[in-house]
Amino acid sequence: MPQKEKLNNLIHRINKIESIYVNDILHSISDSLEIISGFPKNRLYLSFISPYCSNEDFLDPIHIRGYKPYPLKEISLNLKKVKKYNISFRMSLRNTYEANAHNSMKHIISLDYSESNMEGSAIIGKLLNIKSSLIFPLIFNGKCLGVGTIDSSEPIAWEDFHSCLKPIYGFLKKIGAKLAETKEVLARIYQEKSLNKLVSSMRITSLLNELIQERIADLSVLLIPQRVLNKIDSMPLIPFSIASKLKSDRVVFEETLMNFQGAMDLRSNDFILTTVIMNRDNDKYMLKTGTSNIPNLISFKDMSCSFEDELKKKAGFTAGIFYPIVDRHKDILYIIILYLKNDTLKKVRSLITRGKGKHYLNNRLSTIESKVNSVIYDLPDSSIVADELIGIYQINQNYEKYNRIKDIRNGLSGFLHRILRNVMVITGADCGIIGIVENIDDKKYVVVEREGGLIIGAKIGDIHDTYVKPFQIGTEEDLLTQERSLSGLAAAHKKTMLITGFEKSDEINILRRPFPGMKSVMATPVIIGNKAVAVICIGARNKYSFLKRSQLILEMISQLVKENIHKLIKKYIVSEEVLRLYGGRYPYIKNDALNYLAELYHNYFLNLNRFLDETFENYKTRRRDRKDKENYIILKDVKKAYLDSKLQQINLKEYMEKTDNDIANYIYLKLKYRKVSFFDAVQAEYIRHNISRQVAILVFEKAKYAVEKPLITRIAVHLNVCDSNYKGNYENKKKIERFREFYKKTIGIKL
């Protein structure tokens, strides 16, 4: 397809998408900029005002294309530094080309981006390896909505960038209205998040006040991690909540912190935290937390940090209790610091030295920790979540719209894409896929797309131009390490699987990563009866993005849409079978007839080839007798074939029980007469998914009732696990132990 036609299609798509589907719109805009410029790297920023806490304007990096998912910081649009400290302080980058382009509403071409005298842009350039950049304002109706950039890691001639400007501005003019709508949606989301953040901060402040009222502290602070752009290996902490006995103490703390750029830099390495005040690299103190999260009482006399020295001089603080909360990956979640003056310090020391009192501080802070966790890691109530849940309900109600689409794959994929878009808005995910369960070479897989990019499920986010390979379904025992995936495990276990943080550790080797660069991943199966028919999997760049409530919402959505998803999948499967059997030679089957055929195919013992031949004969007879010129299969043709064939409906439960018993009986007899080994007949076949768990159980039960005394060794001999002379033979004993482990760990029966 020519580039101009591609661009026109993208413009049409952008203007057609509902503005709530922010990810889709931003990806399409980024695709368009890549087509126009020919450069694969670009950034999109939108401008916002920080509500509730300050009136600082900033540019938010809402979409980054062509880079690893580095945590880019907001860019401040204010020329002057913030004088008053507040919880919304973000350590925004200042002195940047992006802010200048926004404020002047003029484009800037920088041919030495990373080496420029613009300090903020130089930081971005060095981190992302940007040598040259075209920075242009996003203007609509005379207002600047934000800034876009076209970047290159190689030196670029001025003329090459300048030639892109006219088509870029022409493109922005065509999609400006949609971009403005998208900004309004994001502003609403940001406003709600800021309000929730403020409410959470106030709730935690009340918890910290309890410690002050109990005279355990004079000033208490909770700090949360926030990565700084030019310090990827460190995680500075900024205050989220502050409580103090005296208002003057809080003012002193805030003013002192502002002098140090408003953050403390704590590095985690084997539970040893190095406190480094920003821009004061000579101020260091090793704070050992041990192997668990415990409070540490430290006198400022023993510390050589100028930050604490200033607090001591200005407010009289003489000691601090440091209580870092560290996760299993040795990353800091947050830290509570209690600052003490002399009188409070004496009380705390006397409390610690008492018999039972020495555990009081640990228990009290542990209680505060659990309460703080319930505030920080809770998904707040939001009108956006409610709106999107209503949206999913409406999409589900409009199922017939997708059922009527002639291209069945497009109908299925379109329905799944609409569901996935709303799921991502609700959960705040950055990437998402929905795959359907299919058989490939007698093994079950979760399939999102076929080779060549033919999407049968749904995918949205940074993976939109990446081929998603099928995920094999199986438990941890069934699959090799490199075959395991969260989607495959979720489908096998029939329950939601959640990883809160992919690390540079063995965890990556254990599972196939569904999304590159995503640290939080959650997969929820769509269950019909006792089997998974599809899997919804979402990812986010930050750890702990998906919590218990996110999981419950996703499971609720899965329950809501499962019936209609299953109907479309059944219809798609039978249409694929018709195509496989007849190619393009079979007449077109009308929608209602195909729906009826799909139900028959999945509920009856149906020889599809013979049934379709009979349906085709009915079609020809109808056209000949009634002189009906309709050149397609109608519902009447399928119903007549059904009535003539006298199909028997499957009682699936009875059928499966009978089938399992027949298979188990056949295997048992072969084992009993020592025609085959237990490993080959049961263990290997179970791992290959050729027999069910119930068959393995029935084989064991038949042997159990056949031997006089149901001892594990006698059953093992009876089932040809080992020889009858197993006593004293190390190899045979080893086989018996493997037999026991197979039933205990894999089948779930304790022998």
KEMARLUM-111850 format. One line per field, with one value per residue (C-alpha): residue number from 1; x, y, z; residue in one letter. Coordinates in steps of 0.5 Angstrom, whole numbers, plus 500, padded with zeros to 3 digits. Layout:
N
pos	[NUM, ...]
px	[X, ...]
py	[Y, ...]
pz	[Z, ...]
code	[a, ...]
//
This chain:
751
pos	[1, 2, 3, 4, 5, 6, 7, 8, 9, 10, 11, 12, 13, 14, 15, 16, 17, 18, 19, 20, 21, 22, 23, 24, 25, 26, 27, 28, 29, 30, 31, 32, 33, 34, 35, 36, 37, 38, 39, 40, 41, 42, 43, 44, 45, 46, 47, 48, 49, 50, 51, 52, 53, 54, 55, 56, 57, 58, 59, 60, 61, 62, 63, 64, 65, 66, 67, 68, 69, 70, 71, 72, 73, 74, 75, 76, 77, 78, 79, 80, 81, 82, 83, 84, 85, 86, 87, 88, 89, 90, 91, 92, 93, 94, 95, 96, 97, 98, 99, 100, 101, 102, 103, 104, 105, 106, 107, 108, 109, 110, 111, 112, 113, 114, 115, 116, 117, 118, 119, 120, 121, 122, 123, 124, 125, 126, 127, 128, 129, 130, 131, 132, 133, 134, 135, 136, 137, 138, 139, 140, 141, 142, 143, 144, 145, 146, 147, 148, 149, 150, 151, 152, 153, 154, 155, 156, 157, 158, 159, 160, 161, 162, 163, 164, 165, 166, 167, 168, 169, 170, 171, 172, 173, 174, 175, 176, 177, 178, 179, 180, 181, 182, 183, 184, 185, 186, 187, 188, 189, 190, 191, 192, 193, 194, 195, 196, 197, 198, 199, 200, 201, 202, 203, 204, 205, 206, 207, 208, 209, 210, 211, 212, 213, 214, 215, 216, 217, 218, 219, 220, 221, 222, 223, 224, 225, 226, 227, 228, 229, 230, 231, 232, 233, 234, 235, 236, 237, 238, 239, 240, 241, 242, 243, 244, 245, 246, 247, 248, 249, 250, 251, 252, 253, 254, 255, 256, 257, 258, 259, 260, 261, 262, 263, 264, 265, 266, 267, 268, 269, 270, 271, 272, 273, 274, 275, 276, 277, 278, 279, 280, 281, 282, 283, 284, 285, 286, 287, 288, 289, 290, 291, 292, 293, 294, 295, 296, 297, 298, 299, 300, 301, 302, 303, 304, 305, 306, 307, 308, 309, 310, 311, 312, 313, 314, 315, 316, 317, 318, 319, 320, 321, 322, 323, 324, 325, 326, 327, 328, 329, 330, 331, 332, 333, 334, 335, 336, 337, 338, 339, 340, 341, 342, 343, 344, 345, 346, 347, 348, 349, 350, 351, 352, 353, 354, 355, 356, 357, 358, 359, 360, 361, 362, 363, 364, 365, 366, 367, 368, 369, 370, 371, 372, 373, 374, 375, 376, 377, 378, 379, 380, 381, 382, 383, 384, 385, 386, 387, 388, 389, 390, 391, 392, 393, 394, 395, 396, 397, 398, 399, 400, 401, 402, 403, 404, 405, 406, 407, 408, 409, 410, 411, 412, 413, 414, 415, 416, 417, 418, 419, 420, 421, 422, 423, 424, 425, 426, 427, 428, 429, 430, 431, 432, 433, 434, 435, 436, 437, 438, 439, 440, 441, 442, 443, 444, 445, 446, 447, 448, 449, 450, 451, 452, 453, 454, 455, 456, 457, 458, 459, 460, 461, 462, 463, 464, 465, 466, 467, 468, 469, 470, 471, 472, 473, 474, 475, 476, 477, 478, 479, 480, 481, 482, 483, 484, 485, 486, 487, 488, 489, 490, 491, 492, 493, 494, 495, 496, 497, 498, 499, 500, 501, 502, 503, 504, 505, 506, 507, 508, 509, 510, 511, 512, 513, 514, 515, 516, 517, 518, 519, 520, 521, 522, 523, 524, 525, 526, 527, 528, 529, 530, 531, 532, 533, 534, 535, 536, 537, 538, 539, 540, 541, 542, 543, 544, 545, 546, 547, 548, 549, 550, 551, 552, 553, 554, 555, 556, 557, 558, 559, 560, 561, 562, 563, 564, 565, 566, 567, 568, 569, 570, 571, 572, 573, 574, 575, 576, 577, 578, 579, 580, 581, 582, 583, 584, 585, 586, 587, 588, 589, 590, 591, 592, 593, 594, 595, 596, 597, 598, 599, 600, 601, 602, 603, 604, 605, 606, 607, 608, 609, 610, 611, 612, 613, 614, 615, 616, 617, 618, 619, 620, 621, 622, 623, 624, 625, 626, 627, 628, 629, 630, 631, 632, 633, 634, 635, 636, 637, 638, 639, 640, 641, 642, 643, 644, 645, 646, 647, 648, 649, 650, 651, 652, 653, 654, 655, 656, 657, 658, 659, 660, 661, 662, 663, 664, 665, 666, 667, 668, 669, 670, 671, 672, 673, 674, 675, 676, 677, 678, 679, 680, 681, 682, 683, 684, 685, 686, 687, 688, 689, 690, 691, 692, 693, 694, 695, 696, 697, 698, 699, 700, 701, 702, 703, 704, 705, 706, 707, 708, 709, 710, 711, 712, 713, 714, 715, 716, 717, 718, 719, 720, 721, 722, 723, 724, 725, 726, 727, 728, 729, 730, 731, 732, 733, 734, 735, 736, 737, 738, 739, 740, 741, 742, 743, 744, 745, 746, 747, 748, 749, 750, 751]
px	[500, 503, 505, 500, 494, 497, 497, 490, 487, 491, 488, 481, 482, 484, 478, 473, 476, 472, 477, 477, 481, 487, 492, 489, 489, 497, 499, 496, 499, 506, 505, 503, 509, 513, 510, 511, 518, 521, 524, 522, 523, 518, 515, 509, 507, 501, 501, 497, 496, 497, 490, 489, 496, 499, 498, 505, 504, 508, 508, 507, 510, 504, 507, 514, 516, 522, 526, 526, 521, 525, 521, 521, 520, 515, 517, 516, 513, 514, 520, 521, 523, 517, 518, 513, 514, 507, 506, 505, 512, 515, 522, 520, 525, 527, 530, 528, 527, 520, 518, 521, 517, 511, 511, 513, 508, 514, 518, 525, 531, 536, 542, 546, 541, 544, 550, 546, 546, 539, 540, 533, 534, 541, 539, 534, 539, 544, 539, 536, 542, 538, 543, 538, 531, 525, 521, 514, 508, 501, 497, 489, 485, 490, 492, 498, 496, 503, 509, 511, 519, 522, 528, 535, 541, 545, 547, 541, 542, 537, 534, 532, 528, 525, 522, 518, 514, 509, 506, 507, 503, 498, 497, 496, 491, 486, 487, 487, 480, 481, 487, 484, 478, 484, 487, 480, 480, 487, 486, 480, 484, 489, 485, 482, 488, 491, 485, 485, 493, 491, 486, 491, 496, 491, 489, 496, 498, 492, 496, 503, 499, 498, 505, 506, 500, 503, 510, 514, 516, 516, 515, 514, 514, 513, 517, 515, 520, 520, 525, 529, 531, 539, 539, 537, 540, 538, 531, 530, 524, 520, 515, 508, 505, 508, 505, 508, 507, 509, 507, 514, 518, 514, 516, 523, 523, 520, 524, 531, 528, 527, 534, 536, 532, 526, 528, 533, 536, 536, 540, 538, 543, 542, 538, 543, 541, 545, 542, 545, 542, 542, 547, 551, 555, 559, 554, 553, 551, 550, 543, 543, 536, 538, 534, 527, 523, 525, 526, 532, 534, 540, 543, 544, 551, 553, 551, 555, 549, 548, 541, 540, 545, 541, 535, 538, 541, 534, 529, 533, 532, 537, 535, 531, 527, 528, 523, 524, 519, 523, 519, 522, 526, 530, 526, 524, 516, 516, 520, 517, 522, 520, 524, 526, 528, 531, 525, 522, 528, 529, 522, 523, 530, 526, 521, 526, 530, 524, 522, 516, 517, 522, 517, 512, 516, 516, 509, 506, 510, 508, 501, 502, 505, 499, 494, 499, 499, 491, 491, 497, 495, 488, 484, 480, 473, 473, 467, 472, 472, 464, 464, 468, 464, 458, 461, 463, 456, 454, 459, 456, 449, 451, 454, 449, 453, 459, 455, 453, 459, 461, 468, 467, 475, 474, 467, 471, 477, 473, 469, 475, 479, 473, 473, 480, 480, 475, 479, 486, 482, 479, 486, 491, 495, 500, 499, 494, 492, 486, 488, 483, 484, 486, 489, 495, 499, 494, 497, 493, 495, 493, 493, 493, 495, 497, 504, 504, 500, 493, 490, 484, 484, 486, 492, 493, 499, 507, 506, 502, 507, 510, 508, 505, 507, 502, 503, 502, 497, 500, 502, 509, 510, 507, 512, 519, 522, 522, 515, 511, 507, 503, 497, 498, 499, 492, 488, 491, 490, 483, 485, 488, 495, 499, 506, 507, 514, 519, 526, 533, 533, 531, 523, 524, 527, 521, 516, 516, 515, 508, 510, 517, 519, 513, 514, 507, 503, 496, 492, 485, 482, 475, 472, 466, 464, 470, 475, 478, 476, 480, 485, 485, 492, 495, 501, 504, 511, 511, 511, 505, 500, 495, 492, 487, 481, 484, 484, 477, 474, 478, 475, 468, 469, 471, 464, 460, 463, 464, 458, 458, 466, 464, 459, 463, 469, 465, 462, 469, 472, 466, 467, 475, 473, 468, 474, 479, 474, 472, 476, 473, 468, 462, 457, 456, 453, 448, 449, 443, 445, 452, 450, 446, 451, 456, 451, 450, 458, 460, 454, 453, 457, 457, 461, 462, 464, 458, 453, 455, 454, 447, 446, 449, 444, 438, 441, 441, 434, 431, 433, 431, 424, 422, 426, 430, 436, 439, 446, 447, 446, 440, 437, 432, 438, 441, 435, 433, 440, 439, 432, 434, 441, 437, 443, 444, 446, 452, 451, 458, 459, 457, 461, 467, 466, 465, 471, 476, 474, 475, 481, 483, 481, 485, 492, 491, 490, 496, 500, 497, 500, 506, 506, 508, 511, 508, 512, 510, 503, 501, 506, 509, 502, 499, 505, 503, 496, 494, 490, 487, 488, 482, 484, 491, 487, 482, 488, 491, 484, 483, 490, 489, 482, 486, 492, 490, 494, 494, 501, 504, 510, 505, 501, 507, 509, 502, 502, 509, 513, 518, 520, 517, 524, 524, 527, 534, 534, 536, 534, 527, 526, 528, 522, 517, 519, 518, 511, 509, 512, 508, 501, 503, 505, 502, 496, 495, 493, 497, 499]
py	[500, 507, 511, 517, 512, 509, 516, 518, 511, 513, 520, 517, 512, 517, 521, 515, 512, 515, 519, 515, 510, 514, 509, 507, 515, 516, 510, 512, 519, 516, 511, 517, 522, 516, 515, 523, 524, 517, 517, 511, 515, 520, 523, 526, 531, 534, 540, 540, 544, 541, 541, 541, 542, 547, 551, 549, 548, 542, 537, 530, 525, 521, 517, 515, 511, 507, 507, 503, 504, 509, 513, 520, 526, 531, 538, 544, 550, 555, 559, 560, 555, 553, 556, 553, 545, 541, 533, 535, 537, 532, 534, 536, 538, 545, 549, 545, 546, 542, 548, 553, 550, 550, 557, 560, 556, 555, 549, 548, 544, 542, 539, 538, 536, 532, 537, 543, 548, 547, 543, 539, 537, 535, 530, 527, 527, 523, 518, 516, 518, 523, 527, 531, 533, 537, 540, 542, 545, 541, 547, 547, 553, 558, 554, 550, 543, 540, 538, 533, 531, 527, 524, 521, 518, 520, 527, 530, 535, 541, 541, 534, 536, 542, 539, 535, 541, 542, 535, 535, 541, 539, 532, 536, 540, 534, 531, 537, 536, 529, 531, 536, 531, 526, 532, 533, 526, 525, 532, 529, 522, 526, 531, 524, 521, 528, 528, 521, 522, 528, 524, 518, 523, 526, 519, 517, 524, 522, 515, 519, 524, 518, 517, 524, 524, 518, 522, 517, 522, 530, 530, 524, 523, 518, 518, 514, 512, 517, 515, 521, 521, 522, 517, 510, 506, 510, 511, 518, 518, 524, 526, 524, 525, 530, 530, 535, 537, 544, 547, 551, 544, 542, 549, 548, 541, 543, 549, 545, 539, 545, 547, 539, 539, 536, 529, 524, 519, 511, 506, 499, 493, 487, 491, 496, 503, 509, 515, 520, 527, 530, 534, 533, 526, 527, 526, 519, 514, 506, 504, 497, 494, 487, 481, 484, 491, 493, 500, 503, 508, 513, 519, 525, 525, 519, 521, 526, 528, 536, 535, 532, 537, 543, 540, 539, 547, 550, 545, 541, 534, 530, 523, 519, 512, 510, 504, 502, 498, 493, 488, 481, 484, 488, 495, 500, 501, 507, 509, 512, 517, 519, 525, 526, 532, 530, 529, 525, 521, 520, 517, 512, 510, 508, 505, 500, 498, 496, 488, 488, 495, 493, 490, 496, 500, 494, 492, 499, 501, 494, 496, 503, 499, 495, 501, 505, 499, 499, 506, 506, 500, 501, 502, 508, 509, 513, 515, 513, 506, 506, 509, 504, 498, 501, 502, 494, 493, 497, 493, 486, 488, 491, 484, 483, 488, 484, 478, 481, 482, 478, 477, 473, 474, 481, 481, 477, 481, 487, 485, 483, 490, 494, 490, 490, 498, 499, 494, 498, 505, 502, 498, 504, 498, 500, 494, 488, 482, 477, 471, 465, 458, 453, 446, 446, 440, 436, 441, 447, 454, 461, 465, 472, 472, 468, 468, 474, 478, 476, 478, 473, 476, 483, 487, 494, 498, 498, 491, 493, 492, 486, 479, 475, 468, 463, 461, 454, 452, 448, 448, 449, 441, 440, 445, 447, 453, 457, 455, 457, 464, 467, 467, 459, 458, 462, 458, 451, 453, 457, 462, 469, 470, 476, 478, 485, 486, 482, 483, 482, 475, 468, 470, 472, 465, 462, 465, 468, 475, 477, 484, 487, 492, 491, 490, 488, 483, 480, 474, 472, 466, 467, 460, 457, 451, 448, 450, 456, 459, 465, 469, 477, 479, 486, 489, 496, 499, 500, 495, 494, 497, 491, 490, 485, 490, 490, 483, 483, 488, 484, 477, 481, 483, 476, 474, 479, 478, 470, 468, 473, 471, 464, 465, 469, 464, 458, 461, 463, 456, 452, 457, 456, 448, 450, 453, 448, 442, 446, 452, 457, 453, 452, 457, 463, 461, 466, 469, 466, 459, 459, 461, 455, 451, 453, 451, 444, 443, 444, 440, 434, 428, 432, 429, 436, 434, 429, 434, 440, 435, 434, 442, 443, 438, 441, 448, 445, 442, 448, 452, 447, 446, 453, 457, 460, 464, 466, 464, 462, 457, 459, 457, 452, 448, 447, 445, 440, 437, 437, 434, 428, 426, 425, 427, 426, 431, 430, 429, 432, 430, 422, 422, 424, 420, 414, 416, 417, 410, 406, 409, 408, 401, 400, 403, 399, 392, 394, 395, 389, 384, 388, 390, 397, 401, 406, 412, 411, 409, 415, 420, 421, 421, 426, 431, 431, 432, 426, 423, 427, 428, 423, 418, 418, 417, 412, 408, 408, 407, 400, 398, 400, 395, 390, 388, 385, 390, 397, 399, 404, 399, 393, 398, 400, 393, 392, 398, 396, 401, 397, 389, 385, 384, 391, 390, 392, 395, 402, 403, 400, 404, 410, 409, 408, 415, 418, 414, 417, 424, 424, 423, 427, 434, 433, 429, 432, 426, 424, 417]
pz	[500, 498, 504, 502, 502, 509, 512, 510, 513, 519, 519, 518, 523, 528, 527, 528, 534, 541, 545, 551, 547, 548, 547, 540, 538, 541, 537, 531, 531, 532, 526, 522, 524, 523, 516, 514, 517, 515, 522, 527, 534, 536, 543, 544, 550, 552, 557, 563, 570, 576, 580, 587, 590, 585, 579, 576, 568, 566, 559, 561, 556, 554, 548, 547, 540, 539, 546, 551, 557, 560, 566, 562, 567, 566, 563, 567, 563, 569, 568, 575, 580, 585, 591, 596, 597, 596, 595, 587, 587, 581, 580, 573, 568, 567, 561, 555, 548, 549, 554, 549, 543, 547, 550, 544, 539, 534, 532, 534, 530, 534, 531, 538, 542, 547, 548, 548, 553, 555, 561, 561, 554, 555, 560, 556, 550, 553, 556, 550, 545, 541, 537, 533, 534, 531, 536, 534, 538, 537, 536, 535, 534, 536, 543, 544, 546, 547, 544, 539, 537, 531, 534, 531, 534, 528, 526, 521, 516, 518, 511, 512, 518, 515, 510, 514, 518, 512, 512, 520, 520, 515, 519, 525, 522, 520, 527, 532, 534, 536, 539, 543, 545, 548, 552, 555, 557, 560, 564, 567, 568, 571, 575, 578, 580, 583, 587, 589, 591, 595, 599, 600, 603, 608, 610, 611, 615, 620, 621, 622, 627, 631, 632, 634, 639, 642, 643, 639, 634, 633, 626, 621, 614, 609, 602, 596, 590, 584, 579, 576, 569, 569, 575, 572, 578, 583, 586, 590, 595, 595, 601, 600, 607, 613, 620, 625, 633, 631, 625, 625, 625, 618, 615, 617, 614, 607, 606, 608, 603, 597, 598, 597, 590, 594, 595, 598, 594, 597, 593, 595, 595, 599, 604, 605, 603, 602, 604, 599, 599, 592, 589, 596, 594, 599, 604, 605, 611, 611, 614, 615, 615, 616, 612, 614, 615, 622, 625, 626, 631, 629, 633, 628, 632, 628, 622, 617, 613, 612, 611, 618, 621, 618, 621, 628, 627, 625, 629, 634, 632, 635, 632, 627, 626, 619, 617, 610, 607, 602, 597, 596, 590, 595, 592, 596, 596, 601, 608, 614, 618, 625, 627, 634, 639, 646, 650, 645, 644, 652, 652, 646, 649, 655, 652, 648, 654, 658, 658, 653, 651, 646, 642, 642, 637, 632, 633, 632, 626, 623, 624, 621, 615, 614, 614, 610, 605, 605, 603, 598, 594, 593, 587, 588, 586, 580, 575, 569, 572, 573, 566, 562, 566, 563, 556, 557, 558, 552, 548, 550, 549, 542, 541, 534, 531, 531, 530, 523, 520, 514, 515, 521, 524, 523, 527, 533, 533, 533, 539, 543, 541, 544, 550, 551, 550, 555, 560, 559, 560, 567, 569, 567, 563, 557, 553, 552, 548, 548, 545, 544, 545, 539, 538, 534, 532, 538, 543, 546, 545, 546, 540, 538, 531, 526, 522, 517, 522, 521, 528, 530, 538, 540, 541, 543, 546, 544, 541, 535, 530, 534, 532, 538, 538, 541, 548, 550, 555, 561, 568, 571, 571, 564, 560, 559, 562, 556, 554, 560, 559, 564, 559, 558, 566, 567, 562, 565, 572, 570, 574, 574, 574, 576, 576, 580, 578, 572, 574, 571, 575, 574, 574, 566, 565, 568, 564, 556, 557, 554, 553, 552, 558, 562, 569, 572, 568, 569, 565, 566, 563, 560, 562, 559, 563, 566, 560, 558, 551, 551, 556, 557, 559, 560, 562, 565, 565, 573, 578, 583, 577, 578, 585, 588, 586, 579, 579, 581, 576, 570, 573, 573, 566, 564, 567, 563, 556, 556, 553, 547, 546, 546, 541, 536, 537, 536, 529, 527, 529, 524, 519, 519, 518, 512, 509, 511, 508, 502, 500, 497, 493, 498, 497, 502, 509, 511, 518, 522, 518, 520, 528, 528, 524, 530, 535, 532, 531, 538, 541, 537, 534, 528, 522, 519, 512, 511, 514, 509, 503, 506, 507, 500, 497, 500, 498, 490, 491, 494, 488, 483, 486, 488, 483, 488, 485, 492, 491, 499, 504, 509, 515, 512, 509, 515, 519, 514, 514, 522, 522, 516, 520, 527, 531, 538, 543, 547, 554, 555, 562, 561, 555, 558, 564, 559, 555, 560, 563, 557, 556, 563, 562, 556, 559, 566, 562, 558, 565, 568, 563, 563, 555, 556, 562, 567, 564, 557, 558, 563, 565, 558, 555, 561, 560, 552, 554, 550, 557, 562, 569, 571, 566, 571, 577, 574, 572, 580, 583, 578, 581, 588, 588, 585, 590, 596, 600, 597, 599, 594, 593, 591, 586, 583, 581, 579, 574, 571, 575, 577, 577, 583, 586, 588, 595, 595, 588, 588, 581, 582, 589, 585, 580, 586, 588, 582, 581, 588, 586, 580, 583, 589, 585, 578, 579, 586, 590, 596, 596]
code	[m, p, q, k, e, k, l, n, n, l, i, h, r, i, n, k, i, e, s, i, y, v, n, d, i, l, h, s, i, s, d, s, l, e, i, i, s, g, f, p, k, n, r, l, y, l, s, f, i, s, p, y, c, s, n, e, d, f, l, d, p, i, h, i, r, g, y, k, p, y, p, l, k, e, i, s, l, n, l, k, k, v, k, k, y, n, i, s, f, r, m, s, l, r, n, t, y, e, a, n, a, h, n, s, m, k, h, i, i, s, l, d, y, s, e, s, n, m, e, g, s, a, i, i, g, k, l, l, n, i, k, s, s, l, i, f, p, l, i, f, n, g, k, c, l, g, v, g, t, i, d, s, s, e, p, i, a, w, e, d, f, h, s, c, l, k, p, i, y, g, f, l, k, k, i, g, a, k, l, a, e, t, k, e, v, l, a, r, i, y, q, e, k, s, l, n, k, l, v, s, s, m, r, i, t, s, l, l, n, e, l, i, q, e, r, i, a, d, l, s, v, l, l, i, p, q, r, v, l, n, k, i, d, s, m, p, l, i, p, f, s, i, a, s, k, l, k, s, d, r, v, v, f, e, e, t, l, m, n, f, q, g, a, m, d, l, r, s, n, d, f, i, l, t, t, v, i, m, n, r, d, n, d, k, y, m, l, k, t, g, t, s, n, i, p, n, l, i, s, f, k, d, m, s, c, s, f, e, d, e, l, k, k, k, a, g, f, t, a, g, i, f, y, p, i, v, d, r, h, k, d, i, l, y, i, i, i, l, y, l, k, n, d, t, l, k, k, v, r, s, l, i, t, r, g, k, g, k, h, y, l, n, n, r, l, s, t, i, e, s, k, v, n, s, v, i, y, d, l, p, d, s, s, i, v, a, d, e, l, i, g, i, y, q, i, n, q, n, y, e, k, y, n, r, i, k, d, i, r, n, g, l, s, g, f, l, h, r, i, l, r, n, v, m, v, i, t, g, a, d, c, g, i, i, g, i, v, e, n, i, d, d, k, k, y, v, v, v, e, r, e, g, g, l, i, i, g, a, k, i, g, d, i, h, d, t, y, v, k, p, f, q, i, g, t, e, e, d, l, l, t, q, e, r, s, l, s, g, l, a, a, a, h, k, k, t, m, l, i, t, g, f, e, k, s, d, e, i, n, i, l, r, r, p, f, p, g, m, k, s, v, m, a, t, p, v, i, i, g, n, k, a, v, a, v, i, c, i, g, a, r, n, k, y, s, f, l, k, r, s, q, l, i, l, e, m, i, s, q, l, v, k, e, n, i, h, k, l, i, k, k, y, i, v, s, e, e, v, l, r, l, y, g, g, r, y, p, y, i, k, n, d, a, l, n, y, l, a, e, l, y, h, n, y, f, l, n, l, n, r, f, l, d, e, t, f, e, n, y, k, t, r, r, r, d, r, k, d, k, e, n, y, i, i, l, k, d, v, k, k, a, y, l, d, s, k, l, q, q, i, n, l, k, e, y, m, e, k, t, d, n, d, i, a, n, y, i, y, l, k, l, k, y, r, k, v, s, f, f, d, a, v, q, a, e, y, i, r, h, n, i, s, r, q, v, a, i, l, v, f, e, k, a, k, y, a, v, e, k, p, l, i, t, r, i, a, v, h, l, n, v, c, d, s, n, y, k, g, n, y, e, n, k, k, k, i, e, r, f, r, e, f, y, k, k, t, i, g, i, k, l]
//
